[in-house]
Amino acid sequence: MNKIVMVPIPVSPEAAEALGDDARRDRIGKLVSALVKPGQTGHDPLADVIAGIKDSAARDRLTDAEVEAELAAYNGEHRL
């Protein structure tokens, strides 16, 4: 049986507002649970996602500088 435990984590005011929606909070909780499963030695789901993104960028022939520029622009617009 899967138990659900409430755990407070620090988030931005905008994220807290978004997490006021029950369905969104449930999806985010499942995502966090999948990312931090204890006992998964040598397997990191977040690292898998990042590797997939890197592979996709390489297939599209994006340079590291182009990716960094896009990330900087995004972070400038969406800073949490």
Rosetta blueprint (number, residue, H / E / L):
1 M L
2 N L
3 K L
4 I L
5 V L
6 M L
7 V L
8 P L
9 I L
10 P L
11 V L
12 S L
13 P H
14 E H
15 A H
16 A H
17 E H
18 A H
19 L L
20 G L
21 D L
22 D H
23 A H
24 R H
25 R H
26 D H
27 R H
28 I H
29 G H
30 K H
31 L H
32 V H
33 S H
34 A H
35 L H
36 V L
37 K L
38 P L
39 G L
40 Q L
41 T L
42 G L
43 H L
44 D L
45 P H
46 L H
47 A H
48 D H
49 V H
50 I H
51 A H
52 G H
53 I H
54 K H
55 D H
56 S H
57 A H
58 A H
59 R H
60 D L
61 R L
62 L L
63 T L
64 D H
65 A H
66 E H
67 V H
68 E H
69 A H
70 E H
71 L H
72 A H
73 A H
74 Y H
75 N H
76 G H
77 E H
78 H L
79 R L
80 L L
